[in-house]
Amino acid sequence: MVKKTTFSPTVRPGTVVEFMHGDQPQLAWVLEEASSKLRLLTINKREMKLPAARLLPWYGPTLSAELSRQDIQNTLNEHQAARGEILAGLDVMELWDLAQGEMESAPLSWFADLLWEDATPDQLAALGCAMLQAKTHFKFRPPNFEIWSAEKVALKMQQKAEEKAREAVTSAGQTLLQTLWAAYSQGRTPKLPAMNPELSASLEQILKHKVGDSLDETERKVWTAISKGLPDQQHLALLLAQTWGVLPRHHNYHLDEADFAWGDSWSESYTNEINEIEKRFSNQAATAEIDDFISIDGITTRDIDDAFRIEKTDTGYTLSIALARPDEHWEFGSPLDKAVLYRATSLYLPEGTSHMMPEQFGTGLYSLIQGETRPAMITDFSLNNEGKLLSVTPRTAWITVKANITYESADTAIANGTDESLVLAHQLAEKLIERRIASGACVIRKPEPIVTVSGEGAQSSVEITLKEPSPRSELVISEFMVLANSGLALWAKENNVPLLHRTQDIALPQESAGIFTEPAAILRAVKLLLPPTLETNPKRHAALGVPAYAPITSPLRRYTDFINISQVCTYLTNGTPRLDKEALKHLIIHLRMRIQAVSAVQRFRPRYWKLVYLAKQRKQFQSAVLVEEAGPMATLAMPHLQVNVRAPKKMLGDKLYPGQQFQINFSRIDPLTNEIRLGEALEE
């Protein structure tokens, strides 16, 4: 039977007592007691007043109240020493082992009876102090101690270990970050404080997660603590990580923010699925039905999505477009599929290319490589002599592409008339763009700077050259792809096949239609447009001048196209598309976020390298043209770099007009913060 605690409502003078002060028990001597109010002399020789209720439920011995102050001090010191010796010999974990499972809570005397026959006041006090310190195993709820269960103790121990580790990381992190910031600010190599590898790894992870904006709740608290006193700078973590050397100079933090794994190593986690798909491909591989398709791509392109062939008929044209079919052996909803959906799109950056698909598929097994038999979806487009679309007929087949040719060689063949098929393709493409412009299409043609990065980190160097245009072959491919995407969108609408559509259902003024090549005209046209939206309803795409547009021609590079081709092909095979409209709407919610995140990398990273290039020659004059001068600021375009810069109009002179030519240089360029300031502007 558990003993009940007997705790007198009053404690008379001359009694040794303990009370909690600063989360620690403190020894004291009762000098006076009146109405449950005590006047105490503490072991630290301080007098204080305290309600009797504040005392811990162990006290004694009680001695003469007439002792001198020195005798009281000596007595307190003796009991403090005695209790310390007893405390040192106690094993409260063993006590917890005996008690847990037997009781949920008990007074101190119950625990003391497990250790001693008749506990002295010093033994009781020492045991009480020991149990107060064992916060992971006991909870003091006066006058009893609760006994935590094994499960709760395990959780408390884990929390304590995490808290201890967090305190260590915080302490080391404050020192490290201050050291790194001082070194960065002074432009010198930091003298790093000594740290064990575990602490160093934790701090490195926190910095990298901060760069990628992916801190968890615990890391966020640590970051707030260790960065206290440092400037509130947007890229603080990146600068510190680069100063430390855990991230290289020119690190692509956009990839971190998008949580996009660069390269192909990400696919190693899905080796079993990839091997299974390769096996299914091998077992199904068939003889090619058609072998006279050609593709036109850039000289470095390895992920070949599309190929075509064209014939002239008595009434017009028959254009057949073959699209790669990575969906042929795919398991939607699998871990690999979810990883590809998360990637959303391939990235083509100055540093190189990172494919949406595993490279075994995107640049190998399903790429329409000449001479290789591949599964494809072929769509026959019948058009009249004016390029008007008459019918759309998709089907599936295995094909072998006759030739992969480059834009440059195709353009030369068209110009010289040496390839009848390409000449015919160009003839049709010209009619297609005329019809689109007549329907309100806004076609923008501008120089295409090629940004090339060689080397890594601090050794990186940037070169920018203008791409030599291949206007004829580029027109062929651009028009054929618009035709395929819009034609299949209309076919899907007629056959009740739900697809993912890109829509831009807006009214545009008549002057927005046409081909725009001058920078000022391009800016005016672009300002009239709104970004297209992704939805399941086929609607007009105003800038393209088509009544519907479902992206489908890049199934190796974009997940939207991958989904659309699977929708069409499952309908052709089974008479029913794989996903209904509601399922597509649900998919759009997730896909839209990923497209937005990954596309931001494609938008911002090339500009970063352009600014790196400009920063190295900021004092050199560059050609620019005025494209807008509304308000106090004017906008200048550098067409050879496809970079715009804003400047106060007073820097440019009194008489300004769109198209005005200038030579400009810069006072400051910071690629990291996207800051670019004009230094001088001289009118040509």
DAUR-V433359 format. One record per residue. RES is the residue in one letter. PHI is phi in radians with two decimals (NA if undefined). BURIAL is 1 if it has 9 or more other ideal C-beta (glycine too) atoms within 8 Angstrom, else 0. D_CENTER is the distance of its C-alpha to the mean C-alpha in Angstrom with 2 decimals. Layout:
res = (RES;RES)
phi = (PHI;PHI)
burial = (BURIAL;BURIAL)
d_center = (D_CENTER;D_CENTER)
This chain:
res = (M;V;K;K;T;T;F;S;P;T;V;R;P;G;T;V;V;E;F;M;H;G;D;Q;P;Q;L;A;W;V;L;E;E;A;S;S;K;L;R;L;L;T;I;N;K;R;E;M;K;L;P;A;A;R;L;L;P;W;Y;G;P;T;L;S;A;E;L;S;R;Q;D;I;Q;N;T;L;N;E;H;Q;A;A;R;G;E;I;L;A;G;L;D;V;M;E;L;W;D;L;A;Q;G;E;M;E;S;A;P;L;S;W;F;A;D;L;L;W;E;D;A;T;P;D;Q;L;A;A;L;G;C;A;M;L;Q;A;K;T;H;F;K;F;R;P;P;N;F;E;I;W;S;A;E;K;V;A;L;K;M;Q;Q;K;A;E;E;K;A;R;E;A;V;T;S;A;G;Q;T;L;L;Q;T;L;W;A;A;Y;S;Q;G;R;T;P;K;L;P;A;M;N;P;E;L;S;A;S;L;E;Q;I;L;K;H;K;V;G;D;S;L;D;E;T;E;R;K;V;W;T;A;I;S;K;G;L;P;D;Q;Q;H;L;A;L;L;L;A;Q;T;W;G;V;L;P;R;H;H;N;Y;H;L;D;E;A;D;F;A;W;G;D;S;W;S;E;S;Y;T;N;E;I;N;E;I;E;K;R;F;S;N;Q;A;A;T;A;E;I;D;D;F;I;S;I;D;G;I;T;T;R;D;I;D;D;A;F;R;I;E;K;T;D;T;G;Y;T;L;S;I;A;L;A;R;P;D;E;H;W;E;F;G;S;P;L;D;K;A;V;L;Y;R;A;T;S;L;Y;L;P;E;G;T;S;H;M;M;P;E;Q;F;G;T;G;L;Y;S;L;I;Q;G;E;T;R;P;A;M;I;T;D;F;S;L;N;N;E;G;K;L;L;S;V;T;P;R;T;A;W;I;T;V;K;A;N;I;T;Y;E;S;A;D;T;A;I;A;N;G;T;D;E;S;L;V;L;A;H;Q;L;A;E;K;L;I;E;R;R;I;A;S;G;A;C;V;I;R;K;P;E;P;I;V;T;V;S;G;E;G;A;Q;S;S;V;E;I;T;L;K;E;P;S;P;R;S;E;L;V;I;S;E;F;M;V;L;A;N;S;G;L;A;L;W;A;K;E;N;N;V;P;L;L;H;R;T;Q;D;I;A;L;P;Q;E;S;A;G;I;F;T;E;P;A;A;I;L;R;A;V;K;L;L;L;P;P;T;L;E;T;N;P;K;R;H;A;A;L;G;V;P;A;Y;A;P;I;T;S;P;L;R;R;Y;T;D;F;I;N;I;S;Q;V;C;T;Y;L;T;N;G;T;P;R;L;D;K;E;A;L;K;H;L;I;I;H;L;R;M;R;I;Q;A;V;S;A;V;Q;R;F;R;P;R;Y;W;K;L;V;Y;L;A;K;Q;R;K;Q;F;Q;S;A;V;L;V;E;E;A;G;P;M;A;T;L;A;M;P;H;L;Q;V;N;V;R;A;P;K;K;M;L;G;D;K;L;Y;P;G;Q;Q;F;Q;I;N;F;S;R;I;D;P;L;T;N;E;I;R;L;G;E;A;L;E;E)
phi = (NA;-1.31;-1.27;-1.54;-1.27;-1.83;-2.27;-1.06;-1.14;-2.24;-2.14;-1.46;-1.00;1.69;-1.63;-1.47;-2.29;-2.33;-2.51;-1.49;-2.50;1.08;1.19;-2.35;-1.16;-2.22;-1.45;-2.70;-2.12;-1.41;-1.55;-2.52;-2.44;-2.68;0.91;1.10;-1.94;-2.04;-1.95;-2.05;-2.04;-1.44;-1.13;-1.59;1.20;-1.84;-1.60;-2.70;-1.84;-2.65;-1.14;-1.04;-1.13;-1.40;-1.25;-1.31;-1.37;-2.52;-2.74;2.01;-1.30;-1.90;-2.02;-1.18;-1.33;-1.67;-1.09;-1.30;-1.04;-1.18;-1.14;-1.05;-1.09;-1.09;-1.09;-1.07;-1.09;-1.10;-1.19;-1.08;-1.16;-1.10;-1.17;-1.12;-1.14;-1.12;-1.02;-1.10;-1.66;-1.55;-2.10;-1.25;-1.16;-1.15;-1.10;-1.11;-1.01;-1.23;-1.55;-1.19;1.63;-1.58;-2.36;-1.59;-2.78;-2.82;-1.31;-1.04;-1.08;-1.13;-1.21;-1.09;-1.15;-1.29;-1.90;-2.33;-1.31;-2.52;-1.19;-1.38;-0.98;-1.18;-1.15;-1.04;-1.13;-1.10;-1.13;-1.03;-1.11;-1.09;-1.27;-1.10;-1.29;-1.50;-1.17;-1.40;-2.10;-2.30;-2.18;-1.47;-2.14;-0.81;-1.68;-1.87;-1.94;-1.37;-1.89;-1.17;-1.29;-1.03;-1.12;-1.21;-1.10;-1.04;-1.14;-1.10;-1.11;-1.12;-1.09;-1.16;-1.12;-1.14;-1.13;-1.12;-1.13;-1.14;-1.12;-1.17;-1.12;-1.09;-1.10;-1.19;-1.16;-1.05;-1.14;-1.11;-1.16;-1.10;-1.11;-1.15;-1.15;-1.08;-1.15;-1.10;-1.10;-1.67;1.16;-2.26;-1.35;-1.30;-1.67;-1.30;-1.22;-1.21;-2.53;-1.32;-1.00;-1.15;-1.10;-1.04;-1.14;-1.12;-1.18;-1.08;-1.12;-1.09;-1.07;-1.16;-1.15;-1.16;-1.03;-1.54;0.94;-2.25;-1.15;-1.44;-1.08;-1.14;-1.11;-1.12;-1.15;-1.12;-1.04;-1.03;-1.25;-1.37;-1.66;-1.06;1.62;-1.57;-1.12;-1.41;-1.89;-0.97;-1.92;-0.99;-1.07;-1.12;-1.09;-1.17;-1.13;-1.25;-1.13;-1.21;1.75;-1.48;-2.27;-1.38;-1.09;1.18;-0.99;-1.46;-1.22;-1.06;-1.10;-1.12;-1.11;-1.49;0.93;-1.92;-1.38;-1.32;1.43;-2.10;-1.12;-0.99;-1.28;-1.09;-1.24;-2.07;-1.01;-1.10;-1.11;-1.08;-1.10;-1.15;-1.15;-1.05;-1.15;-1.12;-1.04;-1.10;-1.24;-1.73;-0.79;-2.10;-1.26;-1.15;-1.38;-2.35;-2.40;-2.01;-1.44;-2.25;-2.09;-2.21;-2.57;-1.16;-1.12;-1.69;-1.19;-2.06;-1.68;-1.68;-1.51;-2.43;-2.62;-2.59;-2.53;-2.47;-2.34;-1.62;-1.98;-1.10;-1.85;2.82;-2.40;-2.09;-1.89;-1.93;-2.00;-1.76;-2.07;-1.05;-2.16;-1.19;-1.37;-0.99;-2.12;-1.46;-1.95;-1.20;1.57;-1.31;-0.98;-1.14;-1.08;-1.14;-1.17;-1.20;-1.03;-1.12;-1.23;1.29;-2.79;-1.29;-2.03;-2.10;-1.98;-0.99;-1.31;2.58;-2.10;-2.21;-1.51;-1.15;-1.47;-0.97;-1.10;-1.01;-1.71;-1.14;-1.99;-2.19;-1.05;-1.97;-1.23;-1.40;-1.42;-1.01;1.44;-1.87;-1.42;-2.39;-1.27;-2.59;-1.88;-1.83;-2.09;-1.64;-1.87;-1.73;-2.29;-1.46;-1.12;-1.60;1.51;-1.37;-1.30;-1.84;-2.70;-2.30;-2.33;-1.53;-2.77;-1.91;-2.90;-1.79;-2.28;-2.20;-1.27;-1.24;-2.71;-1.76;-2.02;-1.56;-1.00;-1.13;-1.20;-1.14;-1.11;-1.10;-1.11;-1.18;-1.08;-1.56;1.20;-1.57;-2.28;-1.04;-1.12;-1.21;-1.08;-1.13;-1.07;-1.15;-1.03;-1.15;-1.04;-1.11;-1.22;-1.13;-1.22;-1.06;-1.18;-1.16;-1.10;-1.10;-1.61;1.78;-1.13;-1.89;-1.82;-1.95;-2.18;-2.49;-1.02;-2.06;-1.24;-1.75;-1.68;-2.09;-1.97;-2.10;1.39;-2.34;0.99;-1.14;-1.56;-1.15;-2.31;-2.09;-2.20;-2.22;-2.25;-1.51;-1.16;-1.27;-1.20;-2.17;-1.05;-1.27;-1.21;-1.14;-1.13;-1.00;-1.19;-1.08;-1.26;-1.18;-1.23;-1.08;-1.07;-1.11;-1.18;-1.37;-1.11;-1.23;-1.10;-1.20;-1.05;-1.11;-1.10;-1.17;-1.82;0.99;-1.79;-1.22;-2.30;-1.53;-1.92;-1.75;-2.13;-2.54;-1.47;-2.22;-1.58;-2.00;-1.16;-1.04;-1.25;-1.41;-1.47;2.38;-1.85;-2.01;-2.18;-1.44;-0.94;-1.17;-1.16;-1.09;-1.10;-1.09;-1.18;-1.11;-1.16;-1.45;-1.64;-2.04;-1.06;-1.20;-1.99;-1.74;-2.66;-1.65;-1.62;-1.22;-2.40;-1.12;-1.96;-1.08;-1.16;-1.55;1.23;-2.22;-1.31;-2.76;-2.69;-2.09;-1.09;-2.53;-1.49;-2.22;-1.21;-1.48;-2.02;-2.35;-1.23;-1.01;-1.16;-1.06;-1.12;-1.10;-1.19;-1.21;-1.08;-1.16;-1.22;-1.18;-1.16;-1.12;-1.46;-1.94;1.45;-2.47;-1.19;-1.13;-2.06;-1.49;-1.10;-1.16;-1.13;-1.15;-1.07;-1.13;-1.11;-1.02;-0.99;-1.37;-1.18;-1.06;-1.12;-1.20;-1.06;-1.08;-1.17;-1.29;-1.12;-1.09;-1.11;-1.13;-1.34;-1.55;-1.15;-1.03;-1.12;-0.95;-1.19;-1.10;-1.24;-1.05;-1.07;-1.17;-1.07;-1.31;-2.37;-1.14;-1.47;-1.40;-1.36;-2.15;-1.30;-2.60;-2.35;-1.27;-2.03;-2.80;-2.44;-1.37;1.31;-1.33;-1.94;-2.02;-2.00;-1.94;-1.92;-1.96;-1.02;-1.23;-2.02;0.96;-2.24;-1.85;-2.43;-1.78;-2.62;-1.05;-1.07;-1.14;-1.28;-1.75;2.03;-1.50;-1.79;-2.12;-2.72;-1.01;1.69;-1.13;-1.67;-2.38;-1.95;-2.25;-2.33;-2.29;-1.57;-2.71;-2.42;-2.17;-1.04;-1.18;-1.67;1.07;-1.67;-2.50;-2.11;-1.26;-1.73;-2.38;-2.48;-2.00;-1.22;-1.34)
burial = (0;0;0;0;1;0;0;0;0;0;1;1;0;1;1;1;1;1;1;0;0;0;0;0;1;1;1;1;1;1;1;0;1;0;0;1;1;1;1;1;1;1;1;0;0;0;0;0;0;1;0;1;0;0;1;1;1;1;1;0;0;0;1;0;0;0;1;0;0;0;0;1;1;0;1;1;1;0;1;1;0;1;1;1;0;1;1;0;0;1;0;1;0;0;1;1;0;0;1;1;0;0;0;0;0;1;1;1;1;1;1;1;1;0;1;0;0;0;1;0;1;1;1;1;1;1;1;1;1;1;1;1;0;1;0;0;1;1;0;1;0;0;0;1;1;1;1;1;0;0;0;0;1;0;0;1;1;0;0;1;0;1;0;0;1;1;0;1;1;1;0;1;1;1;1;1;1;1;1;1;1;1;1;1;0;0;0;0;0;1;0;0;0;0;1;0;0;0;1;1;0;1;1;1;1;1;1;1;1;1;1;1;0;0;1;0;0;0;1;1;1;1;1;0;1;1;1;0;0;1;0;0;0;0;1;1;1;1;1;1;1;1;1;1;0;0;1;0;0;0;1;1;1;1;1;1;1;1;1;1;0;0;0;0;0;1;1;0;0;1;0;0;1;1;0;0;1;1;0;1;1;0;0;1;0;0;0;1;0;1;0;0;1;1;1;1;1;0;0;0;0;0;1;1;1;1;1;1;1;1;0;0;0;0;0;1;1;1;1;1;1;1;1;1;1;1;1;1;0;1;0;0;0;0;0;1;1;1;1;1;1;0;1;1;1;1;1;0;1;1;0;0;0;1;1;1;1;1;1;1;1;1;0;0;0;1;1;1;1;1;0;0;1;1;1;1;1;1;1;1;1;1;1;0;0;0;1;0;1;0;0;1;0;1;1;1;1;1;1;1;1;0;0;1;0;1;1;1;0;1;1;1;1;1;0;0;0;0;1;0;1;1;1;1;1;1;0;1;1;1;1;1;1;1;1;1;1;0;1;1;1;1;1;1;0;1;0;0;1;0;1;1;1;0;0;0;0;0;0;1;0;1;0;1;0;0;0;0;0;1;0;1;1;1;1;1;1;1;1;1;1;1;1;1;1;1;1;1;1;1;1;1;1;0;0;0;1;1;1;1;1;1;1;1;0;0;0;1;0;0;0;1;1;0;0;1;0;0;1;1;1;1;1;0;1;0;0;1;1;0;0;1;0;1;1;1;0;1;1;1;1;1;1;1;1;1;0;1;1;1;1;1;1;1;1;1;1;1;1;1;1;1;1;1;1;1;1;1;1;1;1;1;0;0;0;0;1;0;1;0;0;0;0;1;1;0;1;1;0;1;1;1;0;1;1;0;1;1;1;1;1;1;0;1;1;1;1;1;1;1;1;1;1;1;1;0;0;1;0;0;0;1;1;1;1;1;1;1;1;0;0;0;0;1;1;1;1;1;1;1;1;1;1;0;1;0;1;0;1;0;0;1;0;0;0;1;0;0;0;1;1;1;1;1;1;1;0;1;1;1;1;0;0;1;0;1;0;1;1;0;1;0;0;0)
d_center = (61.26;58.93;60.76;60.22;59.34;62.32;61.23;64.02;63.17;64.84;64.72;67.83;68.12;68.13;65.24;62.33;59.08;55.32;52.65;48.92;47.97;44.47;43.31;46.24;49.78;52.44;56.14;58.81;62.52;63.84;66.31;67.03;66.21;66.99;65.71;62.70;61.78;61.89;62.53;61.04;61.33;58.19;58.16;56.80;60.13;58.67;60.39;58.33;58.81;56.89;57.28;58.56;55.70;53.31;55.05;53.57;55.68;57.46;60.16;63.37;65.71;67.91;70.34;72.94;71.80;74.27;72.48;72.00;68.61;68.77;69.66;66.80;64.41;65.87;65.57;61.92;61.18;63.03;61.17;57.81;58.67;59.97;56.91;54.65;56.62;56.44;52.71;52.13;53.88;52.08;49.50;47.87;45.55;48.73;49.93;46.74;47.26;50.74;49.81;46.59;47.43;50.90;50.20;47.43;48.95;52.17;53.96;54.15;57.71;56.63;54.36;57.12;59.58;57.43;58.00;61.40;64.65;65.22;62.40;63.39;61.68;59.97;58.69;57.40;55.67;54.13;52.84;51.46;49.60;48.21;46.95;45.41;43.40;42.21;39.66;37.69;40.88;42.98;42.61;45.57;46.74;50.19;52.59;50.82;48.00;45.55;44.79;41.17;40.73;39.39;36.12;35.70;36.70;34.08;31.40;32.94;33.12;29.47;28.62;31.08;29.66;26.12;27.63;29.59;26.65;24.68;27.76;28.05;24.45;24.95;28.29;27.22;23.99;26.02;28.32;25.75;23.69;26.96;28.16;25.10;25.18;28.92;28.61;25.98;28.15;31.24;29.81;30.91;29.82;29.15;31.60;29.36;30.78;31.73;29.27;29.35;26.73;25.24;24.70;23.33;20.75;19.71;19.40;17.50;14.88;14.77;14.45;11.58;9.67;10.79;9.69;5.97;7.03;7.10;10.92;13.12;16.34;18.45;16.25;16.02;19.83;20.29;18.21;20.36;23.43;22.90;21.80;24.80;27.02;24.56;23.90;21.28;19.51;16.14;15.20;17.43;15.33;14.67;18.40;19.51;17.60;19.11;22.46;22.38;21.62;18.74;16.56;18.48;19.45;17.50;14.36;11.65;9.14;7.69;6.62;5.06;3.34;2.83;3.17;6.44;9.55;12.05;15.63;17.33;17.41;14.89;17.85;20.17;19.18;20.76;23.93;26.30;24.99;24.98;28.51;29.67;28.60;30.35;33.37;33.51;33.26;36.17;38.23;37.89;38.14;40.98;43.24;41.92;43.63;42.97;42.70;43.13;39.60;38.10;34.61;33.81;30.65;29.63;31.26;28.09;26.79;26.59;24.83;27.80;27.27;30.55;34.22;37.26;41.03;43.38;47.02;49.47;51.51;54.62;52.69;49.48;46.58;44.87;41.35;39.59;35.85;34.43;30.77;29.11;28.81;26.06;26.60;30.11;29.43;26.03;25.50;23.32;21.68;21.68;18.88;18.68;18.61;15.73;13.71;14.86;14.12;10.43;10.54;12.55;14.07;15.26;14.38;17.51;17.01;19.80;18.81;19.26;18.03;15.51;16.76;15.44;18.40;19.64;21.81;24.89;24.57;22.92;25.15;27.85;29.18;28.39;28.38;31.66;33.15;36.79;39.31;36.97;37.49;34.43;33.87;33.42;33.81;36.55;37.19;40.56;40.69;44.24;44.87;48.12;49.51;47.73;44.30;44.22;42.33;44.85;43.16;40.01;40.47;37.61;38.39;36.99;38.52;38.15;38.59;39.00;37.92;40.84;39.03;35.66;36.65;34.93;34.84;37.30;39.87;39.64;40.16;43.18;44.62;44.37;45.90;48.72;49.26;49.24;47.12;48.54;45.54;43.13;45.65;45.85;42.05;41.99;44.87;43.04;39.79;41.86;43.28;39.91;38.49;41.76;41.48;37.91;38.93;41.91;39.54;37.64;34.94;33.37;32.99;31.40;32.31;31.25;31.21;28.32;27.52;26.38;24.19;24.71;23.29;25.34;25.04;22.18;21.33;24.35;26.33;24.21;26.39;25.79;28.23;28.31;30.85;31.64;31.43;34.94;34.96;36.36;37.12;39.17;36.98;33.79;35.62;36.56;33.07;31.47;34.33;34.46;30.77;31.23;34.36;32.72;29.84;32.26;35.15;33.32;31.92;35.58;36.72;34.19;35.40;38.99;38.35;36.17;33.18;29.99;27.25;24.03;25.39;24.13;26.50;27.59;30.70;31.90;35.28;35.51;38.63;40.86;40.15;36.48;37.70;38.32;37.00;35.71;35.67;36.46;33.60;35.18;35.79;32.26;30.88;33.41;32.51;28.74;29.32;31.13;28.23;25.50;22.24;22.98;21.74;21.04;23.77;26.39;29.44;30.79;31.42;32.28;29.94;31.88;30.57;31.28;34.58;34.25;34.95;31.96;28.99;26.98;24.71;26.01;26.89;23.70;23.16;22.02;19.30;18.05;17.66;19.64;22.49;22.29;22.82;25.56;27.49;27.51;28.87;31.65;32.54;32.82;35.03;37.15;37.52;37.95;38.82;35.83;32.17;29.67;27.90;29.70;28.64;27.38;25.16;23.68;23.14;21.24;19.09;18.40;16.77;13.89;14.03;14.06;10.70;9.12;11.54;10.78;7.07;8.25;11.53;10.48;10.08;13.52;14.97;14.23;14.45;18.06;19.10;18.00;20.34;23.00;23.11;23.37;26.24;27.85;27.57;29.76;32.41;32.01;35.79;36.64;37.40;35.29;36.46;35.15;36.35;36.46;34.70;34.90;36.97;36.74;36.90;37.06;34.30;34.51;31.90;32.58;31.06;31.06;31.28;31.38;27.88;26.57;25.75;27.15;28.30;29.91;33.05;35.87;38.58;41.23;39.88;40.67;44.20;46.22;46.33;42.99;42.36;39.60;39.93;41.36;40.67;39.67;39.07;36.37;34.94;32.51;32.94;29.33;26.12;22.89;20.15;17.51;18.40;19.46;22.95;25.96;29.50;32.63;35.46;38.32;39.05;42.28;43.49;44.59)
